Amino acid sequence: MEARIAVISEKKLIGNRLAMSLAEDRTKELWQGFMPRRKEIRNPISDDLMSMQVYDGALNFNEFNIATQFEKWAVVEVEDNTKIPEGMESHTLSGGLYAVFVHRGLPSSFPITAQYIFGEWLPNSDYQLDHREHFEIMGNKYRNNDPNSEEEVFIPIKRKNQEK
């Protein structure tokens, strides 16, 4: 699995969020609440969907476990995030340097992709995790629960030993 290094610009997003952990995974609930209402968002930049994870502190995999809480968002990128449908929220993704991977397959096989990214690629790269949003873009090759599905996985990085 190859990584592409990209600089991502700030993104304006609108959608829904839920607090969860891996042990209390509420992803299905999040997306079931978002998808019927996504057409209420008036100025999307594309048809792509985004799944975003926001962690309270710097993500440390020595301390991360299935009970670690985070916010998961179901969002779309918009031109302007001033007109927010009732019951939805806006978030501005800060942008910056990202390692981008392509996850192929079912959601159930994502732990294999994550293990490669965080267990093999990252420790052997010139980069370390940065404390910003993690996100996935589900574009035109994404197919829900299809083994041929593809989505882009964006991991926030900075050069090793680089201060903020």
Backbone as JSON, one array per atom type, in Angstrom:
{
  "sequence": "MEARIAVISEKKLIGNRLAMSLAEDRTKELWQGFMPRRKEIRNPISDDLMSMQVYDGALNFNEFNIATQFEKWAVVEVEDNTKIPEGMESHTLSGGLYAVFVHRGLPSSFPITAQYIFGEWLPNSDYQLDHREHFEIMGNKYRNNDPNSEEEVFIPIKRKNQEK",
  "N": [[0.86, -1.18, 0.0], [0.74, 2.03, -1.01], [1.73, 5.3, 0.08], [0.68, 8.62, -0.36], [1.89, 11.86, -0.13], [0.4, 14.82, 0.85], [-0.55, 18.27, 0.79], [-3.18, 19.67, 2.35], [-5.75, 21.98, 1.94], [-7.55, 24.28, 4.08], [-10.83, 23.24, 4.97], [-14.3, 23.76, 4.7], [-16.96, 22.38, 6.41], [-20.08, 20.65, 6.73], [-22.35, 18.86, 8.72], [-23.13, 16.02, 10.76], [-22.35, 14.92, 14.12], [-21.14, 12.48, 16.45], [-20.25, 11.39, 19.71], [-18.06, 8.75, 20.47], [-16.51, 5.49, 20.9], [-14.21, 2.87, 20.0], [-15.17, 0.61, 21.21], [-17.8, 1.29, 21.74], [-19.13, 1.7, 19.16], [-20.72, 3.94, 17.13], [-21.08, 4.44, 14.51], [-22.82, 3.53, 12.46], [-25.3, 4.5, 13.37], [-24.74, 7.25, 13.27], [-24.39, 7.73, 10.46], [-26.86, 6.83, 9.5], [-28.52, 8.77, 10.51], [-27.56, 11.0, 9.19], [-27.54, 10.63, 6.31], [-30.26, 10.63, 5.16], [-30.77, 13.33, 5.31], [-28.83, 14.78, 3.98], [-29.18, 16.15, 1.55], [-30.28, 18.52, 2.31], [-28.25, 20.25, 2.72], [-27.09, 23.0, 1.19], [-24.94, 23.99, -0.46], [-22.87, 22.11, -1.46], [-19.53, 21.16, -2.36], [-18.91, 18.93, -3.85], [-20.14, 15.6, -4.66], [-18.95, 13.93, -2.91], [-18.63, 12.16, 0.14], [-17.62, 12.62, 3.54], [-15.95, 11.12, 6.24], [-15.01, 11.87, 9.45], [-12.65, 11.98, 12.12], [-12.18, 13.3, 15.31], [-9.95, 13.87, 17.84], [-9.54, 14.35, 21.37], [-7.01, 14.89, 22.61], [-3.52, 14.75, 21.65], [-3.06, 12.02, 19.56], [-2.03, 9.06, 20.86], [-0.73, 6.05, 20.32], [0.22, 4.23, 22.13], [-1.34, 4.62, 24.31], [-3.88, 4.56, 23.31], [-6.95, 2.85, 23.2], [-9.71, 0.5, 23.01], [-11.65, 1.82, 24.42], [-11.14, 4.5, 24.22], [-12.34, 7.73, 23.81], [-13.75, 9.64, 21.12], [-14.73, 12.09, 18.64], [-16.86, 11.44, 15.97], [-17.57, 12.41, 12.72], [-20.01, 12.84, 10.17], [-19.92, 14.23, 7.15], [-20.12, 16.8, 4.56], [-18.15, 18.63, 2.24], [-18.34, 22.12, 1.86], [-18.98, 25.21, 0.06], [-19.6, 27.43, 1.55], [-20.13, 27.81, 4.94], [-22.16, 29.06, 6.38], [-24.91, 28.81, 6.26], [-26.55, 26.6, 7.89], [-28.27, 23.6, 8.09], [-31.01, 22.99, 10.32], [-30.26, 21.26, 13.27], [-27.9, 20.26, 12.36], [-24.29, 20.71, 12.2], [-21.4, 22.87, 11.81], [-17.98, 22.55, 10.84], [-14.62, 23.51, 10.66], [-12.1, 22.17, 8.93], [-8.74, 22.05, 9.64], [-6.65, 21.68, 7.83], [-3.4, 21.09, 6.23], [-0.39, 19.06, 6.32], [-0.68, 15.79, 5.07], [-0.68, 12.2, 5.08], [-1.77, 10.1, 2.59], [-3.77, 7.35, 1.96], [-5.14, 4.53, 0.19], [-7.92, 2.75, 1.0], [-9.05, -0.37, 0.25], [-11.85, -2.42, -0.08], [-14.11, -4.03, 2.26], [-15.69, -2.32, 5.08], [-15.18, -3.81, 7.37], [-12.63, -4.78, 6.98], [-11.0, -2.68, 7.46], [-9.41, -2.43, 9.87], [-7.07, -3.84, 9.16], [-5.9, -2.17, 7.23], [-5.49, 0.09, 8.86], [-3.7, -0.98, 10.73], [-1.47, -1.42, 9.1], [-0.89, 1.27, 8.34], [-0.4, 2.61, 10.85], [1.18, 0.81, 12.25], [3.23, -0.08, 10.59], [3.88, 1.64, 8.25], [3.97, 4.39, 9.28], [5.85, 4.29, 11.57], [8.18, 3.67, 10.16], [8.6, 5.75, 8.48], [9.5, 9.17, 7.57], [7.95, 10.69, 9.15], [5.64, 11.73, 11.75], [2.64, 11.42, 13.73], [0.39, 14.17, 13.63], [-1.45, 16.52, 15.58], [-4.34, 16.84, 14.5], [-7.36, 16.74, 12.53], [-8.39, 13.47, 11.5], [-9.4, 11.91, 8.5], [-11.66, 10.44, 6.07], [-12.3, 10.23, 2.61], [-15.05, 9.48, 0.77], [-15.44, 8.87, -2.27], [-16.26, 8.65, -5.79], [-15.56, 5.97, -6.17], [-16.33, 4.66, -3.97], [-18.28, 2.19, -2.47], [-20.82, 1.23, -0.51], [-20.44, -1.38, 1.75], [-19.27, -3.13, -0.15], [-16.98, -5.38, -1.53], [-15.26, -4.38, -3.48], [-14.99, -1.73, -3.02], [-13.54, 1.56, -2.64], [-11.83, 3.98, -0.7], [-10.36, 7.1, 0.24], [-7.92, 7.61, 2.71], [-6.97, 9.89, 5.07], [-4.29, 10.89, 6.96], [-3.11, 12.93, 9.51], [0.05, 14.42, 9.49], [3.44, 15.27, 10.47], [6.84, 16.26, 10.05], [9.25, 14.11, 11.6], [10.28, 14.84, 14.9], [9.64, 17.5, 14.65], [8.5, 20.52, 15.9], [5.3, 21.94, 16.78]],
  "CA": [[0.0, 0.0, 0.0], [1.55, 3.24, -1.15], [1.23, 6.56, 0.66], [0.93, 9.86, -1.1], [1.98, 12.98, 0.82], [-0.35, 15.93, 0.26], [-0.9, 19.42, 1.61], [-4.62, 19.87, 2.22], [-6.17, 23.31, 2.37], [-8.66, 24.34, 5.02], [-12.1, 22.83, 4.37], [-15.53, 24.06, 5.44], [-17.75, 21.16, 6.42], [-21.37, 20.65, 7.43], [-22.86, 17.51, 8.93], [-23.5, 15.6, 12.11], [-21.28, 14.26, 14.87], [-21.48, 11.72, 17.66], [-19.13, 10.91, 20.52], [-18.03, 7.28, 20.49], [-15.24, 4.8, 21.04], [-14.26, 1.65, 19.2], [-16.01, -0.34, 21.94], [-19.18, 1.75, 21.55], [-19.12, 2.24, 17.8], [-22.03, 4.47, 16.75], [-20.94, 4.89, 13.12], [-24.06, 3.24, 11.71], [-26.29, 5.47, 13.85], [-24.35, 8.56, 12.74], [-24.68, 7.82, 9.02], [-28.31, 6.68, 9.29], [-29.11, 10.07, 10.8], [-27.08, 12.02, 8.25], [-27.81, 10.4, 4.88], [-31.57, 11.11, 4.68], [-30.85, 14.8, 5.37], [-27.68, 15.43, 3.36], [-29.61, 17.03, 0.47], [-30.63, 19.82, 2.89], [-27.05, 21.09, 2.67], [-27.35, 23.7, -0.07], [-23.82, 24.39, -1.32], [-21.75, 21.17, -1.42], [-18.52, 21.3, -3.41], [-18.99, 17.72, -4.68], [-21.0, 14.55, -4.11], [-18.15, 13.12, -2.0], [-18.93, 12.15, 1.57], [-16.43, 12.54, 4.38], [-16.03, 10.64, 7.62], [-13.9, 12.55, 10.12], [-12.46, 11.68, 13.53], [-11.52, 14.37, 16.06], [-9.51, 13.36, 19.14], [-9.34, 15.43, 22.35], [-5.59, 15.2, 22.74], [-2.67, 14.14, 20.63], [-3.32, 10.58, 19.49], [-0.86, 8.28, 21.26], [-1.17, 4.67, 20.17], [0.56, 3.45, 23.32], [-2.42, 4.82, 25.26], [-5.16, 4.37, 22.62], [-7.55, 1.53, 23.36], [-11.08, 0.45, 22.47], [-12.53, 2.71, 25.2], [-10.76, 5.89, 23.98], [-13.44, 8.51, 23.24], [-13.47, 10.6, 20.05], [-15.92, 12.51, 17.89], [-16.89, 11.04, 14.56], [-18.44, 13.29, 11.94], [-20.46, 12.52, 8.82], [-19.97, 15.6, 6.62], [-19.77, 17.12, 3.18], [-17.43, 19.9, 2.11], [-19.21, 23.15, 1.3], [-18.36, 26.48, -0.29], [-19.9, 28.4, 2.59], [-20.77, 27.09, 6.04], [-22.97, 29.97, 7.19], [-26.31, 28.34, 6.25], [-26.47, 25.24, 8.42], [-29.6, 23.05, 8.37], [-31.31, 22.78, 11.73], [-29.86, 19.96, 13.78], [-26.56, 19.94, 11.86], [-23.24, 21.59, 12.7], [-20.29, 23.12, 10.89], [-16.62, 22.35, 11.35], [-13.58, 23.9, 9.7], [-10.94, 21.29, 8.97], [-7.62, 23.0, 9.62], [-5.74, 21.46, 6.7], [-2.0, 20.83, 6.55], [0.29, 17.94, 5.69], [-1.35, 14.51, 5.29], [-0.35, 10.99, 4.34], [-3.03, 9.64, 2.01], [-3.77, 5.94, 1.6], [-6.41, 4.05, -0.37], [-8.44, 1.53, 1.6], [-9.88, -1.15, -0.67], [-12.55, -3.53, 0.56], [-15.22, -3.81, 3.19], [-15.33, -1.63, 6.32], [-14.68, -4.77, 8.35], [-11.2, -5.02, 6.75], [-10.26, -1.45, 7.72], [-8.34, -2.6, 10.85], [-5.84, -4.27, 8.48], [-5.34, -0.96, 6.66], [-5.02, 0.91, 9.97], [-2.5, -1.62, 11.29], [-0.36, -1.1, 8.2], [-0.57, 2.7, 8.42], [0.14, 3.02, 12.15], [2.14, -0.16, 12.76], [4.35, -0.29, 9.67], [4.28, 2.8, 7.45], [4.32, 5.56, 10.07], [7.11, 4.17, 12.31], [9.3, 3.55, 9.24], [8.62, 6.93, 7.61], [10.14, 10.38, 8.11], [6.85, 11.47, 9.72], [4.93, 11.33, 12.96], [1.28, 11.95, 13.76], [0.16, 15.54, 14.07], [-2.74, 16.61, 16.28], [-5.37, 17.46, 13.67], [-8.41, 15.8, 12.15], [-8.2, 12.32, 10.62], [-10.65, 11.8, 7.75], [-11.74, 9.6, 4.88], [-13.17, 10.73, 1.56], [-15.74, 8.41, 0.08], [-15.74, 9.46, -3.56], [-17.03, 7.87, -6.76], [-15.21, 4.54, -6.13], [-16.83, 4.1, -2.72], [-19.52, 1.42, -2.54], [-21.12, 0.76, 0.83], [-20.44, -2.83, 1.96], [-18.88, -3.82, -1.38], [-15.56, -5.73, -1.43], [-14.5, -3.62, -4.46], [-15.07, -0.33, -2.63], [-12.3, 2.29, -2.35], [-11.94, 5.29, -0.08], [-9.07, 7.69, 0.59], [-7.72, 7.77, 4.15], [-6.06, 11.02, 5.3], [-3.7, 10.85, 8.3], [-2.34, 14.16, 9.7], [1.45, 14.13, 9.8], [4.47, 16.31, 10.44], [8.18, 15.65, 10.04], [9.67, 13.65, 12.92], [10.99, 15.81, 15.75], [9.24, 18.87, 14.32], [7.57, 21.11, 16.86], [4.09, 22.53, 16.17]],
  "C": [[0.9, 1.23, 0.0], [0.9, 4.42, -0.47], [1.58, 7.69, -0.29], [0.93, 10.96, -0.05], [1.33, 14.18, 0.14], [-0.53, 17.05, 1.29], [-2.36, 19.73, 1.32], [-4.96, 21.28, 2.71], [-7.32, 23.2, 3.37], [-9.96, 23.99, 4.29], [-13.26, 23.21, 5.29], [-16.45, 22.87, 5.29], [-19.07, 21.38, 7.15], [-21.83, 19.2, 7.54], [-23.25, 17.28, 10.37], [-22.31, 14.94, 12.78], [-21.86, 13.52, 16.06], [-20.2, 11.37, 18.39], [-19.22, 9.39, 20.56], [-16.65, 6.79, 20.82], [-15.31, 3.58, 20.13], [-15.15, 0.61, 19.88], [-17.5, 0.0, 21.8], [-19.27, 2.47, 20.21], [-20.53, 2.64, 17.38], [-22.02, 4.97, 15.29], [-22.22, 4.68, 12.33], [-25.15, 4.24, 12.09], [-26.01, 6.86, 13.28], [-24.76, 8.71, 11.28], [-26.16, 7.65, 8.71], [-29.04, 7.98, 9.59], [-28.75, 11.13, 9.78], [-27.59, 11.83, 6.82], [-29.19, 10.87, 4.42], [-31.66, 12.64, 4.61], [-29.75, 15.51, 4.59], [-28.06, 16.39, 2.24], [-30.09, 18.39, 0.98], [-29.45, 20.78, 2.89], [-26.99, 21.7, 1.27], [-26.14, 23.94, -0.97], [-22.63, 23.43, -1.25], [-20.8, 21.4, -2.6], [-18.55, 20.11, -4.37], [-19.99, 16.76, -4.05], [-20.26, 13.67, -3.1], [-18.64, 13.26, -0.56], [-17.62, 12.06, 2.33], [-16.8, 11.99, 5.75], [-14.8, 11.21, 8.31], [-13.87, 12.16, 11.59], [-11.68, 12.83, 14.17], [-11.23, 13.82, 17.45], [-9.22, 14.53, 20.07], [-7.88, 15.85, 22.46], [-4.83, 14.59, 21.6], [-2.86, 12.63, 20.69], [-2.03, 9.82, 19.78], [-1.29, 6.82, 21.24], [-0.73, 3.76, 21.3], [-0.55, 3.54, 24.37], [-3.8, 4.59, 24.64], [-5.67, 2.96, 22.85], [-9.0, 1.59, 22.91], [-12.04, 1.35, 23.23], [-12.19, 4.19, 24.99], [-11.88, 6.62, 23.24], [-12.93, 9.44, 22.14], [-14.79, 11.03, 19.44], [-15.79, 11.99, 16.48], [-17.94, 11.89, 13.88], [-18.79, 12.63, 10.62], [-20.71, 13.88, 8.17], [-19.81, 15.62, 5.11], [-19.03, 18.46, 3.21], [-18.33, 20.89, 1.38], [-18.41, 24.4, 0.96], [-18.47, 27.47, 0.86], [-20.64, 27.68, 3.71], [-21.57, 28.02, 6.96], [-24.44, 29.55, 7.24], [-26.33, 26.86, 6.6], [-27.89, 24.74, 8.68], [-29.79, 22.8, 9.86], [-30.93, 21.37, 12.14], [-28.5, 19.49, 13.27], [-25.58, 20.96, 12.43], [-22.21, 21.83, 11.61], [-18.98, 22.86, 11.62], [-15.67, 22.83, 10.26], [-12.38, 23.01, 9.92], [-9.71, 22.17, 8.75], [-6.66, 22.82, 8.45], [-4.32, 21.2, 7.18], [-1.48, 19.63, 5.8], [-0.39, 16.63, 6.08], [-0.67, 13.4, 4.5], [-1.69, 10.42, 3.87], [-2.86, 8.2, 1.53], [-5.11, 5.6, 0.96], [-6.76, 2.75, 0.34], [-9.35, 0.87, 0.58], [-10.54, -2.27, 0.1], [-13.65, -3.08, 1.48], [-14.76, -3.01, 4.41], [-14.73, -2.57, 7.36], [-13.19, -5.08, 8.17], [-10.36, -3.77, 7.02], [-9.2, -1.61, 8.82], [-7.02, -3.08, 10.24], [-5.13, -3.07, 7.87], [-4.75, -0.09, 7.76], [-3.75, 0.32, 10.59], [-1.29, -1.34, 10.41], [0.07, 0.35, 8.36], [0.18, 3.02, 9.71], [1.2, 2.07, 12.69], [3.36, -0.35, 11.89], [4.79, 1.01, 9.0], [4.77, 3.95, 8.31], [5.64, 5.39, 10.83], [8.34, 4.12, 11.4], [9.43, 4.74, 8.28], [9.41, 8.06, 8.26], [9.14, 11.24, 8.86], [6.37, 10.9, 11.03], [3.54, 11.93, 12.89], [1.28, 13.4, 14.21], [-1.23, 15.57, 14.7], [-3.71, 17.48, 15.47], [-6.38, 16.37, 13.31], [-7.88, 14.67, 11.27], [-9.49, 12.24, 9.8], [-10.5, 10.87, 6.56], [-12.67, 10.28, 3.89], [-13.73, 9.53, 0.81], [-16.26, 9.0, -1.22], [-16.48, 8.5, -4.48], [-16.67, 6.39, -6.81], [-15.68, 3.87, -4.85], [-18.16, 3.41, -2.95], [-19.76, 0.83, -1.17], [-21.22, -0.76, 0.87], [-20.18, -3.63, 0.68], [-17.39, -4.13, -1.29], [-14.67, -4.99, -2.44], [-14.48, -2.12, -4.16], [-13.68, 0.26, -2.38], [-12.64, 3.61, -1.69], [-10.53, 5.78, 0.26], [-9.02, 7.97, 2.08], [-6.63, 8.82, 4.35], [-5.6, 11.03, 6.75], [-2.85, 12.11, 8.47], [-0.92, 13.84, 10.17], [2.27, 15.41, 9.88], [5.81, 15.57, 10.44], [8.55, 15.22, 11.46], [10.51, 14.72, 13.6], [10.7, 17.25, 15.4], [8.25, 19.36, 15.38], [6.4, 21.69, 16.1], [4.38, 23.88, 15.61]]
}
